[in-house]
Every structure is written in C-alpha cells, then in structure tokens.
Amino acid sequence: MSFIQLIRILWARKAIILLTLLCSIAGAWLVVKLIPPRFEGTSRVMLEIVKPDPVTGQMMSSQYARAYVATQIELIRDYRIAGKVVDEFGWTSSPAMAARYAARSIGDKRDFRRWLAQIIIDGTHANLIPGSNILEIGFSSTSPEVAAKAADAIRDAYIEQTLVMKREGARRNAQWFRQQASKISGDLAAAEKRKTDFERENGIVLQADNSDTEEARLAALASTAPAAPMPSAAAAATSGPSAALLAQIDAQIASLSQTLGPNHPQLQNLKRQRAAVAQSASREQATVRIESGPSLSSQLSAQTQKVLAQRGKVGEAQRLAADVSVLRDQYNKALQRVADLDQEAQSTDAGITVLGDASIPESPNFPNVTRALLGAVAFGLGLGLFAAMIIELLSRRVRGVEDLAIRGVPVIGTMAAAPSAKSTSGWTWPGIHNPFARRVTE
C-alpha cells in the first residue's frame, strides 16, 4: 500500500477517526471530573550512612548502604509506623472511620487499628533522591492539609521507631556479649588454676613474658665472661697462719740439715712440728675452697643440665600461659564491647537528620488534567486509525487507479468527475480535495 492510498483511506474514514478522538477526550474529561483529586505531601530526611558511628566509630560499606536504604524504605511502610500515625490522628475514636470500617467487605478479618494502618500504608511511598543520601517520604490524600500532616507524622514515627530498634538491638547484643564475658571469665579462672597447679607441682616459675627463670639464669651465666686470674689475690686467698708457720719450719729444717745429722733430736722435733702444722694448713685450704664456691664453668654446666631436664615441663607451662593470655584478651574485648553497646543503648541519635517540615500542596498531583488529555488524544487517534484501517480492510473500495494495479492487467484509462459548482479551489491533488474525483472507466 502506497502513501497516497493510505491518505485516501484515512480521509474517507475521517468521521470514524474524529468520532473516536472526541469520545476518548470526552471520556478522559469525565474521568478527571469524577475522580476526586489527590494531594501529595512530602517530607525529607537525611540518612547519615556515610558518617562514622558516634560510639563504635565504624563506617557503613557501600554494599551494606544499599541494603540499608532498601530496608529503611520498607520500614517506612511498616505496620508499626503506620499504627503510630493512626494513634496520633486519633482515628480509632473517629465515628466516620468506624462507619467505614463497618462497611468493609465481609471477608476482611483485620482489626480496626490494622485496617486504619493499611490506609496509611496504601498512601505512603518513599524513595531515595538519586546521587544523595536524602530520603523523601510522601503521603497522598484527598485533603492537602492531611497529606502534609501525615507526611510529617510518618517521618516522626519513622525516626522514633528507628531509635527504638537501634536501642533494642544494642541491648540484645550487650546482653549476649555479657553472657559471653561471663563464660570466658569462668574459662579464664580454670585456665589460670591449671597453670598455677602445674607450676607448683613441677617447681616452674614463669616470668611476666612467659619465659622460664632457669633459662634466664642460664642466659645470664652464658653472657658472663670469666675474670682474669690475679696471682697476688689467689696467694692471699690460699695463705693463712698455718701456711706461714709451715714455711718457717721448712726454712729451719733446711738450715739445720746442713749442720746436723738426720737423727739429731732437734731436727726430729722440727719434723714432728712440721707434720702437725701441715695438717692444719691443709684444713685451712679446704675451708677456703668451700667458701669460694664452685667455678663459673661448673655453674654453667650444672645450669645447662637443669634447663635441659625440665624443658618439656617448661613448654607445657608456656602453653598453659598462652591459653590464659588468649582468654584474658577475649575477656577484655568482650567487656569493652559490652560497654560500647550499653552506651549505644542509651544514645538519642537515630542517625537521621530532619530537613524541614512538609508544606501544604497547592495543586493536586492526581489526576493530572494535561497529561490525561494528551493521553486521551494519543489513545483516540491511535484507536481511530486502527478502526479505520480494520473497516477498510473488511470492506475494500476502489479509491484510485492504484487500487486496480493487478499484475498483467493494464489500466486502459481514467475519467475525472465534472467539477462541482461549489468547488472553486484550484487544489487538484487526487484524493485530498475530493476522494472520489477519479472514476475508472473501461
């Protein structure tokens, strides 16, 4: 089908198109007049999702922030918030609302307050303004004053409920951490008792850093350099009265041996004195060795043997001490978390900032007359064109020479109609001024 054929068809069926268009516009205008206008009140709040928590200092991740916003939007339309608005409006004691509730459908088994809350829920919507953390709360009503008042009431109820839920969550978490701290405290006491009993039974004492005192003593001995020998001091330490007397007697014996024979009574008497003094000098030297104690090398060797002998026991004691340290750290962290949550449970910050009150709307947002009429025009034209084409296809007419274009059959000629006396226009485009201006002749 060519463009000129389409124009001829639409022109021929212009009455149908015009009638459909007028009916569509009239229907839209009737709907606009019959439907009661609805006004929308909006109230805005700012979600502090990028602000660190005032108690814990933690920030919300971007992935969790999206889920958080979606949760807040659903929470705004929750029954608990809608119920608070119903109570604030006093609808439960309203005779008009009671009459509407009595006229509800038989299958509706909801109680009065929940039925009223559903009215609030149905008129409530919320959305996050793109590119910001501002949440817009809206309520639609047939009264502009009620729409603005309800938007503010929903906002206040939402903030109050958010704070209540935040406190309740903090209290529950604090109670759980408190129970965990109590359990860890019992485990810590048992671990400390096991460590103390093991140290007492095996004679092991660990220092504050869980190091063994015997190993510390061995390290101290190993790091001590042996002192250089001092002959004069050693001689003084090993000399005594008996040793000096023994030296004098030896000198006398050596002197008399040059002049007296070995069996001389005086020489024999000196030898007996020397034997007695030598025994006394030996006892003095032994006493000096005992008082001076063992040598450094012997002490290091003895300490090494002692450390090696109890190395396994020391390792077990250190393992028990590590268990105590872990439990003590867990206990301290649990107590700190309990303190943070207790403080959060007393917080008055809901993490929401109010951005002014809702203003009373001046014009209804539904129905939109301009949008409704434009939609009716588009719908009427579309429906008219569709109806015209369907009718034309069901009852085809020959409106021009193009309609007789059959393959292999030539058109012999055409004959124009005589110009009408009323037609004075010089526009002779076929099918526009007069769709039937051309008649086909054979």
KOLDOZA-406544 format. One record per residue (C-alpha): x, y, z. Coordinates in steps of 0.1 Angstrom, whole numbers. Each point is the difference from the previous one (the first is absolute). Layout:
% residues N
ATOM	X	Y	Z
...
This chain:
% residues 442
ATOM	0	0	0
ATOM	14	33	-11
ATOM	-1	33	20
ATOM	-27	15	-23
ATOM	-22	-30	5
ATOM	4	3	38
ATOM	-9	37	-2
ATOM	-32	-7	-20
ATOM	-11	-27	25
ATOM	5	22	30
ATOM	-17	29	-17
ATOM	-29	-22	-9
ATOM	-3	-13	36
ATOM	6	33	16
ATOM	-33	-1	17
ATOM	9	-31	19
ATOM	33	14	10
ATOM	-15	33	12
ATOM	-28	-18	19
ATOM	25	-23	18
ATOM	22	30	9
ATOM	-29	20	13
ATOM	-13	-29	21
ATOM	35	-6	14
ATOM	3	36	10
ATOM	-35	1	15
ATOM	7	-32	20
ATOM	33	14	13
ATOM	-17	33	10
ATOM	-28	-19	17
ATOM	25	-21	20
ATOM	19	31	10
ATOM	-32	16	13
ATOM	-14	-31	18
ATOM	32	-11	17
ATOM	7	19	32
ATOM	33	19	-2
ATOM	29	-13	22
ATOM	27	22	15
ATOM	34	-12	10
ATOM	20	12	29
ATOM	37	-7	2
ATOM	25	2	29
ATOM	37	-6	-4
ATOM	26	-14	24
ATOM	38	-6	-5
ATOM	14	-34	8
ATOM	34	2	16
ATOM	12	-31	-16
ATOM	35	15	-8
ATOM	5	13	35
ATOM	20	-21	25
ATOM	-19	-15	29
ATOM	4	23	30
ATOM	6	-29	24
ATOM	19	-26	-20
ATOM	15	23	-27
ATOM	-9	-25	-27
ATOM	-11	10	-35
ATOM	-25	-17	-22
ATOM	12	-16	-32
ATOM	-15	9	-34
ATOM	-15	-35	-5
ATOM	-16	0	34
ATOM	-12	36	-5
ATOM	-22	-10	-30
ATOM	-16	-28	20
ATOM	-4	24	30
ATOM	-19	26	-22
ATOM	-22	-27	-14
ATOM	-8	-12	35
ATOM	-8	36	12
ATOM	-24	4	-29
ATOM	-18	-32	9
ATOM	0	10	37
ATOM	-18	33	-8
ATOM	-29	-20	-13
ATOM	0	-24	30
ATOM	-30	-5	22
ATOM	18	12	31
ATOM	6	34	-15
ATOM	-35	2	-16
ATOM	-15	-9	33
ATOM	18	29	17
ATOM	-15	24	-26
ATOM	-35	-14	6
ATOM	4	5	37
ATOM	12	36	-5
ATOM	-29	8	-23
ATOM	-25	-16	25
ATOM	-17	-19	-28
ATOM	-8	-29	24
ATOM	-26	23	17
ATOM	-13	15	-32
ATOM	-37	-8	-8
ATOM	6	6	-37
ATOM	28	-26	0
ATOM	-20	-24	20
ATOM	-29	3	-25
ATOM	24	-7	-29
ATOM	14	-30	19
ATOM	-35	-14	6
ATOM	-7	3	-37
ATOM	31	-20	-10
ATOM	-3	-33	-19
ATOM	-11	-31	19
ATOM	33	-18	-7
ATOM	21	27	16
ATOM	9	-14	35
ATOM	25	27	10
ATOM	-4	18	32
ATOM	-10	37	1
ATOM	35	14	6
ATOM	17	-22	-26
ATOM	-27	9	-25
ATOM	7	37	7
ATOM	37	-5	-3
ATOM	-4	-16	-34
ATOM	-16	33	-12
ATOM	32	18	11
ATOM	22	-27	-17
ATOM	-19	2	-33
ATOM	5	37	-2
ATOM	37	0	11
ATOM	30	-2	-23
ATOM	37	7	5
ATOM	30	2	-24
ATOM	36	11	2
ATOM	9	30	-21
ATOM	26	-12	-25
ATOM	35	11	7
ATOM	-6	9	36
ATOM	-9	-15	34
ATOM	-32	19	3
ATOM	-31	-21	5
ATOM	-33	15	-11
ATOM	-32	-12	18
ATOM	-33	8	-17
ATOM	-37	-5	9
ATOM	-29	3	-24
ATOM	-34	12	12
ATOM	-32	17	-13
ATOM	8	28	25
ATOM	31	21	-4
ATOM	2	7	37
ATOM	-3	-37	9
ATOM	27	-8	-26
ATOM	25	24	15
ATOM	-8	-9	36
ATOM	2	-38	-7
ATOM	33	4	-18
ATOM	15	17	31
ATOM	-17	-26	23
ATOM	14	-29	-20
ATOM	35	16	1
ATOM	-1	5	38
ATOM	-13	-35	6
ATOM	27	-14	-23
ATOM	27	18	20
ATOM	-14	-11	33
ATOM	-3	-36	-11
ATOM	35	1	-14
ATOM	14	12	33
ATOM	-20	-26	19
ATOM	12	-28	-22
ATOM	36	12	3
ATOM	-2	0	38
ATOM	-17	-34	1
ATOM	26	-15	-23
ATOM	28	15	22
ATOM	-15	-14	31
ATOM	-4	-34	-14
ATOM	36	0	-13
ATOM	13	13	33
ATOM	-18	-28	19
ATOM	15	-26	-24
ATOM	35	14	5
ATOM	-6	2	37
ATOM	-8	-37	1
ATOM	31	-8	-22
ATOM	21	21	24
ATOM	-13	-20	30
ATOM	7	-33	-18
ATOM	35	11	-10
ATOM	6	12	36
ATOM	-7	-35	13
ATOM	23	-15	-27
ATOM	27	25	9
ATOM	-1	-9	37
ATOM	2	-37	-8
ATOM	30	6	-23
ATOM	18	21	26
ATOM	-5	-28	26
ATOM	14	-27	-24
ATOM	30	22	-6
ATOM	6	7	37
ATOM	-4	-37	10
ATOM	24	-11	-27
ATOM	26	25	10
ATOM	-3	-9	36
ATOM	2	-38	-6
ATOM	30	3	-23
ATOM	18	29	17
ATOM	-1	22	-30
ATOM	-4	38	2
ATOM	-7	20	-31
ATOM	7	36	-3
ATOM	-25	27	-12
ATOM	11	-7	-37
ATOM	-5	-37	5
ATOM	37	-7	1
ATOM	16	-25	24
ATOM	21	13	29
ATOM	25	-29	-4
ATOM	4	8	-37
ATOM	5	37	10
ATOM	26	-10	25
ATOM	18	-22	-26
ATOM	1	29	-24
ATOM	14	22	27
ATOM	28	-25	8
ATOM	8	-5	-37
ATOM	3	37	-6
ATOM	24	5	30
ATOM	37	-1	-11
ATOM	24	-18	24
ATOM	22	24	20
ATOM	38	1	-6
ATOM	21	-18	27
ATOM	18	23	26
ATOM	30	-18	15
ATOM	4	22	30
ATOM	-37	-2	9
ATOM	1	-38	-5
ATOM	30	-3	22
ATOM	-16	22	27
ATOM	-32	-21	-2
ATOM	19	-33	4
ATOM	25	12	27
ATOM	-7	-2	37
ATOM	17	-2	35
ATOM	8	-37	-4
ATOM	14	4	-35
ATOM	23	28	12
ATOM	11	-21	30
ATOM	6	-30	-23
ATOM	22	22	-22
ATOM	21	11	30
ATOM	4	-36	13
ATOM	11	-11	-35
ATOM	26	27	0
ATOM	14	-10	34
ATOM	2	-37	-10
ATOM	19	10	-32
ATOM	24	21	20
ATOM	7	-27	28
ATOM	3	-28	-25
ATOM	32	16	-12
ATOM	17	-3	35
ATOM	-19	-28	18
ATOM	-6	-36	-9
ATOM	-34	-14	-9
ATOM	-4	-17	34
ATOM	8	30	21
ATOM	-27	6	27
ATOM	-4	36	-10
ATOM	-5	-8	-37
ATOM	-24	-28	9
ATOM	-21	23	22
ATOM	-3	25	-29
ATOM	-12	-27	-24
ATOM	-27	-10	25
ATOM	-11	36	3
ATOM	-1	4	-38
ATOM	-23	-31	-4
ATOM	-24	15	25
ATOM	1	35	-16
ATOM	-4	-16	-35
ATOM	-33	-17	11
ATOM	-13	33	13
ATOM	10	19	-32
ATOM	-19	-27	-21
ATOM	-31	5	20
ATOM	2	38	-4
ATOM	4	-3	-38
ATOM	-31	-24	-2
ATOM	-20	26	19
ATOM	10	27	-24
ATOM	-11	-21	-30
ATOM	-34	-7	15
ATOM	-6	37	8
ATOM	11	12	-35
ATOM	-27	-24	-16
ATOM	1	-18	-33
ATOM	15	14	-32
ATOM	-19	19	-27
ATOM	4	-29	-25
ATOM	-14	-25	25
ATOM	-30	23	7
ATOM	-7	4	-37
ATOM	1	-37	-6
ATOM	-23	-7	30
ATOM	-25	26	-11
ATOM	0	-13	-36
ATOM	-8	-35	13
ATOM	-28	13	21
ATOM	-15	20	-29
ATOM	1	-31	-23
ATOM	-15	-22	26
ATOM	-31	21	4
ATOM	-4	13	-35
ATOM	-31	-20	-7
ATOM	-17	11	31
ATOM	9	36	-8
ATOM	-16	-3	-34
ATOM	-32	-13	15
ATOM	-1	28	25
ATOM	5	25	-28
ATOM	-29	-15	-20
ATOM	-22	3	31
ATOM	11	36	4
ATOM	-8	7	-37
ATOM	-36	-14	6
ATOM	-3	24	29
ATOM	12	30	-21
ATOM	-25	-8	-28
ATOM	-29	-4	23
ATOM	9	32	19
ATOM	1	19	-33
ATOM	-34	-13	-10
ATOM	-14	9	33
ATOM	13	36	-2
ATOM	-14	4	-35
ATOM	-34	-14	10
ATOM	-1	24	29
ATOM	9	29	-23
ATOM	-27	-10	-24
ATOM	-26	-2	28
ATOM	10	36	11
ATOM	-4	13	-36
ATOM	-34	-17	-5
ATOM	-12	13	34
ATOM	9	35	-11
ATOM	-17	-5	-33
ATOM	-32	-13	17
ATOM	-2	34	17
ATOM	7	20	-31
ATOM	-25	26	-13
ATOM	15	1	-35
ATOM	-20	-19	-25
ATOM	24	8	-29
ATOM	-28	21	-17
ATOM	-1	37	-6
ATOM	-33	18	-6
ATOM	0	24	-30
ATOM	-29	22	9
ATOM	-38	-7	1
ATOM	-23	-9	-28
ATOM	-18	29	-17
ATOM	-37	-1	-9
ATOM	-2	-8	-38
ATOM	-18	27	-20
ATOM	-10	-22	-30
ATOM	-10	-37	-2
ATOM	25	-24	-15
ATOM	-28	-23	-11
ATOM	-18	1	-24
ATOM	23	21	-22
ATOM	-24	17	-25
ATOM	26	8	-26
ATOM	15	-35	1
ATOM	-34	-16	-1
ATOM	-12	20	-30
ATOM	32	-5	-19
ATOM	-2	-37	7
ATOM	-37	0	-11
ATOM	10	17	-33
ATOM	27	-25	-7
ATOM	-22	-29	9
ATOM	-30	13	-20
ATOM	22	6	-31
ATOM	16	-34	2
ATOM	-33	-17	5
ATOM	-17	20	-28
ATOM	28	-9	-24
ATOM	-1	-36	9
ATOM	-38	-1	-3
ATOM	1	18	-34
ATOM	25	-25	-14
ATOM	-19	-30	13
ATOM	-33	12	-15
ATOM	17	8	-33
ATOM	16	-35	-2
ATOM	-34	-16	7
ATOM	-17	21	-27
ATOM	25	10	-26
ATOM	-9	28	-24
ATOM	16	11	-32
ATOM	12	35	8
ATOM	26	5	-27
ATOM	18	-15	-30
ATOM	25	-15	24
ATOM	-26	-23	14
ATOM	-4	-17	-34
ATOM	37	-7	-4
ATOM	-2	-37	-8
ATOM	30	-18	-15
ATOM	-5	-6	-37
ATOM	-32	20	-3
ATOM	5	35	-14
ATOM	-22	30	8
ATOM	-15	14	-32
ATOM	-8	34	13
ATOM	-16	22	27
ATOM	-27	27	-1
ATOM	-2	29	24
ATOM	-33	11	14
ATOM	-15	33	-11
ATOM	10	29	23
ATOM	-26	9	25
ATOM	-16	35	0
ATOM	9	3	37
ATOM	36	-9	-6
ATOM	21	30	-8
ATOM	33	-12	13
ATOM	28	-5	-24
ATOM	16	-27	21
ATOM	-3	-32	-21
ATOM	21	-25	20
ATOM	-18	-33	-6
ATOM	-20	-12	29
ATOM	5	29	23
ATOM	-24	27	-11
ATOM	-25	-27	-12
ATOM	8	-36	7
ATOM	-23	-11	-28
ATOM	12	24	-26
ATOM	13	-28	-22
ATOM	-23	-26	-15
ATOM	14	-30	-18
ATOM	-14	-8	-35
ATOM	5	-29	-22
